[in-house]
Amino acid sequence: MAAPHEIGPAERDSQETELRRIVNLTPQMLAVMEPDGRISWVNDTVLDYLGISLANLKADHLRAPIFHPEDVEISENRKQAIARGMPFAVEQRLRHKEGKYRWFLIRYEPLKDAEGRVIRWYGGATDIEDRKQAEQALRRSEAYLAEAQRLNRTGSWAVRPGASKAHYWSDEMYRIWGFDPQHGIPDTQAALERVHPDDRDVIRQAVEQVFEGHVTVDSEGEHRLVMPDRTVKYLHGLAHPIFDDAGNVVEYIGTNVDVTERKHAEEERERLRQVEADLEHINRVSMMGELAASLAHEIKQPITAVATNAKTGLRWLQREPPDAGEAREALSRIVNAAKRAADIIDRNRSLFQQDTPKRETVNLNEVVREIIVLLQDGANRQSVSIRAELDGDVPTMSADRVQIQQVLMNLMLNGIEAMKDTGGELTIRSKRTEGRQVLFSVSDVGGGLPGENADRVFDAFFTTKVQGTGMGLCICRRIIESHGGRLWACANNGRGATFHFTLPSAPSTSSTTAT
């Protein structure tokens, strides 16, 4: 049997040199420390990373700390672990020679003698900076996802077929369902008890299908939760199956979206749509009533004229001998009044249907004179005189003659009626103003405007008359505004009130050539 080979000094030196080369080439940091933790040797990887010599490292009076200042507590734990003489590992940041810090996993292993005393420590540090960065990125992503789920009120979950409950719930799932994350994911029965009783059977069947792995396509639906405070939440749920290579369902992932606010908004929109429909119906009824009231108000005037002229005609025919000429005149006035009633009906219908008015070139001074003739007898019976101050320079204008007659007759009749108990003078004025406008005013010396309600005299159905409909002035304003003008009222300095309205004059049809 050959004697064992003895290693000579030269061979030993060669092996140590070879081992030192291998140790220095390894990317891992290696160190040998005294029993109290002081450095006695490190490989070149440590010196190259720190940018210092072994002598300086041993001196323990470095110009810059090796470990990150925020890792002081870790350094204290290292001292305690060395004092106990037990193996340990820490994650700690080491300073690079360029000033940056990187994370390392540092392991310490003691070498002990036969009596258990530490002879020296061996240390190894592995760079884990990339892993730390990945972990931080993952934490950031998870934080962003959690915040996005919170903002979107979307919780996520995961279930494996054959399990008794889900194996994953996001933080938002706990919030939506009202369970405490500290108690873990609730079992299926606890979750079902929170489902609205009217939805529970349907949800129970859907959950059973998922846990049994029978759902092979995306499925979704809505259900309600009844929270411990008795409030109701609306959820929209989605389940998506995950398959293995053999086509078997291995997992389901899904979401629960809190759509309570959307549901409430839809209910509110539906309520508003119903209110709008009700208001539209009321408006139609109101407009029909308004049209009927306006017709009653406006047609009363020509009908009264028809009746008055019919009585007059009968008196002329009953004379001996009958006065055919006067009767013919009365009948002619009846025809005109009947035609006027028909025109009023047509104009009111077009006004409320927003038809285009039948415009023609009109001399409003002539219209005023016509109305004065019609109302003169009635005014005389009320002891009211009518005075016209008409500007001869008033231009013609494009207007619906019948509608303007309506306005003037309404305003003048209102003035006459305001003075029926006291008598007085009704004054009608016309005046050309700047900007191709014509200003008309009807002034009385009656009781004036109704105090605090002066602005309401143009509102539909507002009236101070016992037998009034409250439609005359409303219709007058609508007519004037449809002609591009304005109608308003003001109290006189003395007694009575004045109603003003403006109308734009008709565009000129003549042209002038400069010479």
C-alpha positions as CSV (number, residue, x, y, z in Angstrom):
1,M,0.0,0.0,0.0
2,A,1.5,3.3,-1.1
3,A,2.2,5.9,1.5
4,P,-0.1,9.0,1.4
5,H,1.3,11.9,-0.7
6,E,2.7,14.7,1.5
7,I,2.2,18.2,0.2
8,G,5.4,20.2,0.2
9,P,5.7,23.9,0.9
10,A,6.0,24.8,-2.8
11,E,2.9,22.8,-3.7
12,R,1.0,24.3,-0.8
13,D,1.9,27.8,-1.8
14,S,0.8,27.0,-5.4
15,Q,-2.6,25.7,-4.2
16,E,-3.1,28.7,-1.9
17,T,-2.3,31.0,-4.8
18,E,-4.8,29.1,-7.0
19,L,-7.5,29.2,-4.3
20,R,-6.9,33.0,-3.7
21,R,-7.3,33.6,-7.5
22,I,-10.6,31.7,-7.5
23,V,-11.8,33.5,-4.4
24,N,-10.9,36.9,-5.8
25,L,-12.6,36.1,-9.1
26,T,-16.0,35.2,-7.6
27,P,-18.6,38.1,-7.8
28,Q,-19.6,37.3,-4.2
29,M,-18.1,39.3,-1.4
30,L,-16.2,37.1,1.0
31,A,-14.7,38.0,4.4
32,V,-12.9,36.5,7.4
33,M,-13.5,38.2,10.7
34,E,-12.1,37.9,14.3
35,P,-14.3,36.5,17.0
36,D,-15.5,40.0,17.9
37,G,-16.4,40.8,14.3
38,R,-13.4,42.8,13.3
39,I,-12.3,42.3,9.7
40,S,-9.1,40.3,9.2
41,W,-9.4,39.5,5.4
42,V,-11.6,40.2,2.4
43,N,-11.4,39.2,-1.2
44,D,-10.7,41.6,-4.0
45,T,-14.4,41.9,-4.8
46,V,-15.0,43.7,-1.5
47,L,-12.0,46.0,-1.9
48,D,-13.0,46.8,-5.5
49,Y,-16.6,47.6,-4.6
50,L,-15.7,49.7,-1.6
51,G,-12.8,51.4,-3.3
52,I,-10.5,51.1,-0.2
53,S,-7.5,49.0,0.9
54,L,-7.6,46.1,3.3
55,A,-5.4,48.2,5.7
56,N,-8.0,51.0,5.7
57,L,-10.8,48.5,6.1
58,K,-9.2,47.0,9.2
59,A,-8.4,50.4,10.6
60,D,-12.1,51.0,11.4
61,H,-11.7,54.8,10.9
62,L,-13.2,55.1,7.4
63,R,-14.0,58.6,6.0
64,A,-17.4,57.3,4.8
65,P,-19.6,54.6,6.4
66,I,-19.8,51.2,4.7
67,F,-23.4,50.6,5.7
68,H,-26.4,52.9,4.9
69,P,-27.2,55.4,7.7
70,E,-30.8,54.2,7.8
71,D,-29.5,50.6,8.5
72,V,-28.2,51.4,12.0
73,E,-30.7,49.1,13.6
74,I,-29.5,46.2,11.4
75,S,-25.9,46.9,12.4
76,E,-26.9,46.8,16.1
77,N,-28.6,43.4,15.5
78,R,-25.4,42.2,13.8
79,K,-23.3,43.1,16.9
80,Q,-25.8,41.2,19.1
81,A,-25.8,38.1,16.8
82,I,-21.9,38.1,16.8
83,A,-21.9,38.3,20.6
84,R,-24.2,35.2,20.8
85,G,-22.0,33.3,18.3
86,M,-24.9,32.0,16.2
87,P,-25.2,32.0,12.4
88,F,-27.3,34.7,11.0
89,A,-28.2,36.6,7.8
90,V,-29.3,40.2,7.2
91,E,-30.3,42.3,4.2
92,Q,-28.3,45.5,4.3
93,R,-27.2,48.3,2.0
94,L,-23.4,48.7,1.3
95,R,-21.9,51.9,0.0
96,H,-20.2,51.7,-3.5
97,K,-17.0,53.6,-4.1
98,E,-19.0,56.1,-6.3
99,G,-21.3,56.9,-3.4
100,K,-24.4,54.9,-4.3
101,Y,-25.8,52.2,-2.0
102,R,-26.9,48.7,-3.1
103,W,-28.7,46.0,-1.3
104,F,-26.9,42.8,-0.3
105,L,-27.9,39.6,1.5
106,I,-25.1,39.1,4.0
107,R,-24.6,35.7,5.8
108,Y,-22.4,35.1,8.8
109,E,-21.1,31.7,9.8
110,P,-19.0,31.1,12.9
111,L,-16.0,28.6,13.1
112,K,-15.8,27.2,16.6
113,D,-13.2,25.1,18.5
114,A,-13.9,21.8,20.3
115,E,-15.2,23.7,23.3
116,G,-17.7,25.8,21.3
117,R,-15.8,29.0,21.3
118,V,-15.8,31.1,18.2
119,I,-12.4,31.1,16.5
120,R,-13.3,33.3,13.6
121,W,-16.3,34.3,11.4
122,Y,-16.8,33.7,7.7
123,G,-19.0,36.2,5.8
124,G,-20.5,36.3,2.3
125,A,-22.5,39.1,0.7
126,T,-24.6,38.5,-2.4
127,D,-25.9,41.5,-4.5
128,I,-29.7,41.5,-4.3
129,E,-30.3,45.1,-5.6
130,D,-32.2,43.9,-8.7
131,R,-34.4,41.7,-6.6
132,K,-35.1,44.6,-4.2
133,Q,-35.9,46.9,-7.1
134,A,-38.3,44.3,-8.5
135,E,-39.9,43.9,-5.1
136,Q,-40.3,47.7,-4.8
137,A,-41.8,47.9,-8.3
138,L,-44.2,45.1,-7.4
139,R,-45.2,46.8,-4.2
140,R,-45.8,50.1,-6.2
141,S,-47.8,48.2,-8.8
142,E,-49.9,46.6,-6.1
143,A,-50.4,49.9,-4.4
144,Y,-51.4,51.5,-7.7
145,L,-53.7,48.6,-8.4
146,A,-55.3,48.9,-4.9
147,E,-55.7,52.6,-5.3
148,A,-57.2,52.2,-8.8
149,Q,-59.6,49.5,-7.4
150,R,-60.6,51.9,-4.6
151,L,-61.2,54.7,-7.0
152,N,-63.2,52.5,-9.4
153,R,-64.9,50.6,-6.6
154,T,-63.7,47.4,-8.2
155,G,-62.7,44.4,-6.1
156,S,-61.0,41.3,-7.5
157,W,-61.1,37.7,-6.3
158,A,-59.7,34.2,-7.3
159,V,-61.2,30.8,-6.8
160,R,-59.9,27.3,-7.5
161,P,-62.5,24.6,-8.4
162,G,-63.1,22.2,-5.6
163,A,-62.2,24.7,-2.9
164,S,-64.5,25.7,-0.1
165,K,-63.9,29.4,-0.4
166,A,-61.9,31.9,-2.5
167,H,-58.1,31.9,-2.0
168,Y,-57.7,35.6,-2.9
169,W,-59.6,38.8,-2.1
170,S,-58.3,42.3,-2.9
171,D,-58.6,45.0,-0.3
172,E,-61.4,46.6,-2.2
173,M,-63.4,43.3,-2.1
174,Y,-63.3,43.5,1.7
175,R,-64.4,47.1,1.6
176,I,-67.3,46.5,-0.8
177,W,-68.6,43.4,1.1
178,G,-68.0,45.0,4.5
179,F,-65.7,42.3,5.9
180,D,-62.6,42.8,8.0
181,P,-59.3,41.8,6.3
182,Q,-57.9,40.9,9.6
183,H,-60.3,38.0,9.8
184,G,-59.4,36.6,6.4
185,I,-61.5,35.7,3.5
186,P,-65.1,34.9,4.6
187,D,-66.4,31.5,3.7
188,T,-69.1,31.0,1.1
189,Q,-72.0,30.9,3.6
190,A,-71.0,34.1,5.4
191,A,-70.7,35.9,2.0
192,L,-74.1,34.6,0.9
193,E,-75.8,35.8,4.1
194,R,-74.8,39.3,3.0
195,V,-76.6,38.9,-0.4
196,H,-80.0,40.5,-0.6
197,P,-82.7,37.8,0.1
198,D,-84.3,38.3,-3.2
199,D,-81.0,37.6,-5.1
200,R,-79.6,34.9,-2.8
201,D,-80.9,31.8,-4.6
202,V,-79.6,33.0,-8.0
203,I,-76.2,33.9,-6.5
204,R,-75.9,30.6,-4.6
205,Q,-76.4,28.7,-7.9
206,A,-73.8,30.8,-9.7
207,V,-71.3,30.3,-6.8
208,E,-71.8,26.5,-6.8
209,Q,-71.2,26.4,-10.6
210,V,-67.9,28.2,-10.1
211,F,-66.7,26.1,-7.2
212,E,-67.6,23.0,-9.2
213,G,-65.7,24.2,-12.3
214,H,-68.7,24.1,-14.5
215,V,-68.4,27.7,-15.8
216,T,-66.4,27.6,-19.0
217,V,-67.1,31.0,-20.5
218,D,-67.1,34.5,-19.0
219,S,-70.2,35.1,-17.0
220,E,-71.5,38.3,-15.5
221,G,-74.6,39.6,-13.6
222,E,-75.8,42.1,-11.0
223,H,-77.0,41.5,-7.5
224,R,-77.5,43.4,-4.3
225,L,-75.9,43.3,-0.8
226,V,-77.6,44.2,2.4
227,M,-75.0,45.7,4.7
228,P,-75.0,45.4,8.5
229,D,-76.4,49.0,8.7
230,R,-79.2,47.9,6.4
231,T,-78.1,50.0,3.5
232,V,-78.3,48.3,0.1
233,K,-75.4,48.1,-2.4
234,Y,-75.6,47.1,-6.1
235,L,-72.8,45.0,-7.5
236,H,-71.9,44.0,-11.0
237,G,-69.9,40.7,-11.0
238,L,-67.7,39.1,-13.6
239,A,-66.1,35.6,-13.6
240,H,-63.4,34.5,-16.0
241,P,-62.2,30.9,-16.2
242,I,-58.5,30.0,-16.6
243,F,-57.6,26.7,-18.4
244,D,-54.6,24.4,-18.4
245,D,-53.0,22.9,-21.5
246,A,-55.5,20.1,-21.4
247,G,-58.5,22.4,-21.4
248,N,-59.5,22.0,-17.8
249,V,-60.5,24.9,-15.6
250,V,-57.8,25.4,-13.0
251,E,-58.9,28.8,-11.6
252,Y,-61.4,31.6,-11.8
253,I,-60.6,35.2,-11.5
254,G,-63.3,37.8,-11.2
255,T,-64.3,41.3,-10.2
256,N,-67.1,42.9,-8.2
257,V,-67.9,46.5,-9.1
258,D,-69.8,48.7,-6.7
259,V,-72.4,50.3,-9.0
260,T,-74.6,51.7,-6.3
261,E,-74.1,55.3,-7.3
262,R,-74.7,54.5,-11.0
263,K,-77.9,52.7,-10.0
264,H,-79.1,55.6,-7.9
265,A,-78.2,58.0,-10.8
266,E,-80.2,55.8,-13.2
267,E,-83.2,55.8,-10.8
268,E,-82.9,59.6,-10.4
269,R,-82.7,60.0,-14.2
270,E,-85.8,57.9,-14.6
271,R,-87.6,59.9,-11.9
272,L,-86.6,63.1,-13.7
273,R,-87.8,61.7,-17.1
274,Q,-91.1,61.0,-15.5
275,V,-91.2,64.5,-14.0
276,E,-90.4,65.9,-17.4
277,A,-93.1,63.8,-19.0
278,D,-95.6,65.0,-16.3
279,L,-94.5,68.6,-16.8
280,E,-94.8,68.3,-20.5
281,H,-98.4,66.9,-20.1
282,I,-99.2,69.8,-17.7
283,N,-97.7,72.3,-20.1
284,R,-99.8,70.9,-23.0
285,V,-102.9,71.1,-20.8
286,S,-101.9,74.6,-19.7
287,M,-101.3,75.8,-23.3
288,M,-104.7,74.4,-24.3
289,G,-106.2,76.3,-21.4
290,E,-104.2,79.4,-22.3
291,L,-105.3,79.2,-25.9
292,A,-109.0,78.7,-24.9
293,A,-108.8,81.6,-22.5
294,S,-107.2,83.9,-25.1
295,L,-109.8,83.0,-27.6
296,A,-112.5,83.7,-25.1
297,H,-110.9,87.0,-24.3
298,E,-110.3,88.1,-27.8
299,I,-113.4,86.8,-29.5
300,K,-115.6,88.5,-26.9
301,Q,-114.9,91.9,-28.6
302,P,-116.1,91.1,-32.2
303,I,-119.0,89.0,-30.9
304,T,-120.1,91.9,-28.8
305,A,-119.8,94.1,-31.9
306,V,-121.9,91.5,-33.8
307,A,-124.6,91.6,-31.2
308,T,-124.6,95.4,-30.9
309,N,-124.9,95.9,-34.7
310,A,-127.5,93.2,-35.0
311,K,-129.7,95.0,-32.5
312,T,-129.0,98.3,-34.3
313,G,-130.0,96.7,-37.6
314,L,-133.2,95.3,-36.2
315,R,-134.1,98.8,-34.8
316,W,-133.6,100.3,-38.3
317,L,-135.7,97.6,-39.9
318,Q,-138.5,98.0,-37.4
319,R,-138.9,101.7,-38.2
320,E,-141.8,102.9,-40.3
321,P,-140.8,102.9,-43.0
322,P,-137.7,100.6,-42.5
323,D,-134.4,102.4,-43.0
324,A,-132.6,99.9,-45.4
325,G,-129.5,102.0,-45.7
326,E,-128.7,102.1,-42.0
327,A,-129.6,98.4,-41.7
328,R,-127.2,97.7,-44.6
329,E,-124.5,99.5,-42.7
330,A,-125.2,97.6,-39.5
331,L,-125.0,94.3,-41.5
332,S,-121.8,95.3,-43.0
333,R,-120.3,95.9,-39.6
334,I,-121.6,92.5,-38.5
335,V,-119.7,90.9,-41.5
336,N,-116.5,92.8,-40.6
337,A,-116.8,91.8,-36.9
338,A,-117.4,88.1,-37.9
339,K,-114.4,88.2,-40.2
340,R,-112.3,89.8,-37.4
341,A,-113.3,86.9,-35.0
342,A,-112.2,84.4,-37.6
343,D,-108.9,86.2,-38.1
344,I,-108.3,86.3,-34.3
345,I,-108.9,82.5,-34.1
346,D,-106.4,81.9,-37.0
347,R,-103.8,84.3,-35.6
348,N,-104.0,82.8,-32.1
349,R,-103.6,79.3,-33.4
350,S,-100.5,80.4,-35.4
351,L,-99.1,82.3,-32.4
352,F,-99.3,79.3,-30.1
353,Q,-98.1,76.9,-32.8
354,Q,-95.2,79.2,-33.5
355,D,-96.1,79.6,-37.1
356,T,-94.6,82.5,-39.1
357,P,-96.8,85.6,-38.8
358,K,-98.5,86.8,-41.9
359,R,-96.5,90.0,-42.3
360,E,-97.4,93.0,-44.5
361,T,-96.4,96.6,-44.7
362,V,-98.6,98.4,-42.2
363,N,-99.1,102.1,-41.3
364,L,-99.7,101.8,-37.5
365,N,-101.1,105.3,-37.3
366,E,-103.9,104.1,-39.5
367,V,-104.4,101.1,-37.4
368,V,-104.7,103.3,-34.3
369,R,-107.4,105.4,-36.0
370,E,-109.3,102.3,-37.0
371,I,-109.4,101.1,-33.4
372,I,-110.4,104.5,-32.1
373,V,-113.4,104.4,-34.5
374,L,-114.4,100.9,-33.2
375,L,-114.1,101.8,-29.5
376,Q,-115.4,105.4,-29.6
377,D,-119.1,104.6,-28.8
378,G,-118.2,102.3,-25.9
379,A,-115.8,104.9,-24.5
380,N,-118.4,107.6,-24.7
381,R,-120.8,105.4,-22.7
382,Q,-118.1,105.1,-20.0
383,S,-117.5,108.9,-20.0
384,V,-114.0,108.4,-21.5
385,S,-112.7,110.6,-24.2
386,I,-110.0,109.3,-26.6
387,R,-107.2,111.6,-27.7
388,A,-104.6,110.6,-30.3
389,E,-101.1,112.3,-30.6
390,L,-99.7,110.5,-33.6
391,D,-96.3,111.4,-35.1
392,G,-96.8,112.0,-38.8
393,D,-93.1,110.9,-39.4
394,V,-93.8,107.4,-38.1
395,P,-92.6,105.0,-40.8
396,T,-94.4,101.9,-42.1
397,M,-93.4,98.6,-40.7
398,S,-93.6,94.9,-41.5
399,A,-96.3,93.4,-39.2
400,D,-99.3,91.1,-38.9
401,R,-102.0,93.7,-39.0
402,V,-104.6,91.6,-37.1
403,Q,-102.2,90.9,-34.3
404,I,-101.2,94.5,-33.9
405,Q,-104.9,95.4,-33.9
406,Q,-105.3,92.9,-31.1
407,V,-102.6,94.5,-29.1
408,L,-103.9,98.1,-29.5
409,M,-107.5,97.1,-28.8
410,N,-106.5,95.2,-25.7
411,L,-104.4,98.1,-24.3
412,M,-107.1,100.7,-25.1
413,L,-110.0,98.6,-23.7
414,N,-108.0,98.0,-20.5
415,G,-107.5,101.8,-20.2
416,I,-111.2,102.5,-20.9
417,E,-112.2,99.9,-18.3
418,A,-109.7,101.3,-15.7
419,M,-111.7,104.6,-15.9
420,K,-115.2,103.3,-16.2
421,D,-116.2,104.5,-12.7
422,T,-114.5,107.9,-12.8
423,G,-114.3,108.8,-16.4
424,G,-111.2,110.4,-17.9
425,E,-109.1,110.7,-21.0
426,L,-107.3,107.9,-22.9
427,T,-104.3,109.1,-24.8
428,I,-102.6,107.1,-27.6
429,R,-99.2,108.4,-28.8
430,S,-96.9,107.3,-31.5
431,K,-93.3,108.5,-32.0
432,R,-90.3,107.7,-34.1
433,T,-87.2,106.9,-32.1
434,E,-83.5,106.3,-32.9
435,G,-82.5,103.0,-34.4
436,R,-85.5,102.7,-36.8
437,Q,-87.8,102.0,-33.9
438,V,-91.4,103.2,-33.4
439,L,-92.7,103.8,-29.9
440,F,-96.4,103.6,-29.0
441,S,-98.0,104.4,-25.7
442,V,-101.5,104.0,-24.3
443,S,-102.1,106.1,-21.2
444,D,-105.1,106.3,-18.8
445,V,-105.9,108.1,-15.6
446,G,-107.5,105.1,-13.9
447,G,-106.5,103.2,-10.7
448,G,-103.0,102.5,-11.9
449,L,-100.9,99.3,-11.7
450,P,-101.4,96.8,-8.8
451,G,-98.6,97.9,-6.5
452,E,-96.1,95.1,-5.7
453,N,-97.5,92.9,-8.5
454,A,-96.9,95.5,-11.2
455,D,-94.4,93.2,-13.0
456,R,-96.8,90.3,-13.0
457,V,-99.5,92.0,-15.1
458,F,-98.0,90.2,-18.2
459,D,-98.0,86.8,-16.5
460,A,-100.5,84.3,-17.9
461,F,-103.7,84.0,-15.8
462,F,-102.7,86.9,-13.5
463,T,-105.6,89.5,-13.3
464,T,-106.9,92.2,-11.0
465,K,-110.3,92.1,-12.7
466,V,-113.2,90.2,-11.1
467,Q,-114.2,88.8,-14.5
468,G,-110.8,88.9,-16.1
469,T,-109.0,85.9,-17.6
470,G,-105.4,87.2,-17.1
471,M,-104.5,86.4,-20.7
472,G,-104.9,89.7,-22.6
473,L,-101.6,91.3,-21.6
474,C,-99.7,88.0,-21.8
475,I,-100.8,87.5,-25.4
476,C,-100.0,91.2,-26.2
477,R,-96.5,90.8,-25.0
478,R,-96.1,87.5,-26.9
479,I,-97.3,89.2,-30.1
480,I,-95.0,92.2,-29.7
481,E,-92.0,90.1,-28.9
482,S,-92.7,87.9,-32.0
483,H,-92.5,91.1,-34.0
484,G,-89.0,91.9,-32.6
485,G,-90.4,94.5,-30.2
486,R,-90.8,95.0,-26.4
487,L,-93.9,95.7,-24.3
488,W,-93.8,97.1,-20.7
489,A,-95.8,99.2,-18.3
490,C,-95.1,102.0,-15.8
491,A,-97.1,104.1,-13.3
492,N,-97.9,107.7,-14.2
493,N,-96.7,110.5,-11.9
494,G,-100.3,111.3,-11.1
495,R,-103.1,108.8,-11.6
496,G,-103.2,105.9,-13.9
497,A,-100.7,103.9,-15.9
498,T,-99.1,103.9,-19.3
499,F,-98.3,100.9,-21.5
500,H,-95.5,101.3,-24.0
501,F,-94.4,99.0,-26.8
502,T,-91.8,99.4,-29.5
503,L,-91.7,97.9,-33.0
504,P,-89.0,97.9,-35.6
505,S,-89.8,99.8,-38.8
506,A,-90.0,98.1,-42.2
507,P,-86.7,98.2,-44.2
508,S,-86.7,100.9,-46.8
509,T,-87.4,99.7,-50.4
510,S,-85.9,102.9,-52.0
511,S,-82.2,103.6,-52.8
512,T,-80.3,106.8,-53.0
513,T,-77.4,107.3,-55.4
514,A,-74.6,109.6,-54.4
515,T,-73.8,112.3,-56.9
